[in-house]
Amino acid sequence: MSEPPQDATRPMPVVDTEKQPGTEKHPGTDQHRPPADGQPALSPDAHGSGRFWSARRVPAAIVALLTLGGAGLLLYDIVAVRTGHPAMYWRRELARQLAERHLDDIPVLAGAAFVTALGLWLILLAITPGLRNLLPMLRPRYDVRAALTRDAAAQVLRDRAVEVSGVREARVRMRRRRADVRVISHFRDPAEVRGDLDAALARAVTDLGMVRRPKLSVRLRGPGKKG
């Protein structure tokens, strides 16, 4: 979704789980029409959008350039040797070092550790989706996928919190599985504010329509003493 509005709170698009899955709202009207053939609707309660995968363009480009450069340099040196020219200094020196050094030497162990760490990092990039800032939402149809940014979700929860009577200030930190809400109250009984706040935030989490609803961690405190 786009970035949260700056000046005012606008209603966020919410998946309505009470609608029949066999209907689709026509854009610009209040009427509903059946979905097109070959595109069966999907109940939001049954399936959700999976994690969005990052293209990893920067790591892939770096690995590709390094691989291409190393392969080109090695191929050039092999061709030069085949045509009667001496091998490059770096290849002769590397062969000498590999022949003379033992496997328990510190430079050999350091090089092996670096290569191992680099390989594990590349494997981690390959098997993890990335884009941790995007929170997947429920999908009403097979061909629809949506996600909320953490900042947008935090902004919605904050706006709902400050709408509660007795809340003077609210701060929200959105994580993948938890939302940390810090609230400062005034003029009302803290117990009443806490009850209304919990109910409002629970409705807000439901209205966000996320696949994995975050757990709420709410901390309420009164205003500090003046003077």
Secondary structure as GFF3:
##gff-version 3
##sequence-region A 1 227
A	DSSP	beta_strand	24	25	.	.	.	ID=ss1
A	DSSP	beta_strand	32	33	.	.	.	ID=ss2
A	DSSP	alpha_helix	57	82	.	.	.	ID=ss3
A	DSSP	alpha_helix	89	100	.	.	.	ID=ss4
A	DSSP	alpha_helix	106	127	.	.	.	ID=ss5
A	DSSP	beta_strand	134	136	.	.	.	ID=ss6
A	DSSP	beta_strand	147	149	.	.	.	ID=ss7
A	DSSP	alpha_helix	150	162	.	.	.	ID=ss8
A	DSSP	beta_strand	167	174	.	.	.	ID=ss9
A	DSSP	beta_strand	178	185	.	.	.	ID=ss10
A	DSSP	alpha_helix	190	208	.	.	.	ID=ss11
A	DSSP	beta_strand	215	221	.	.	.	ID=ss12
###
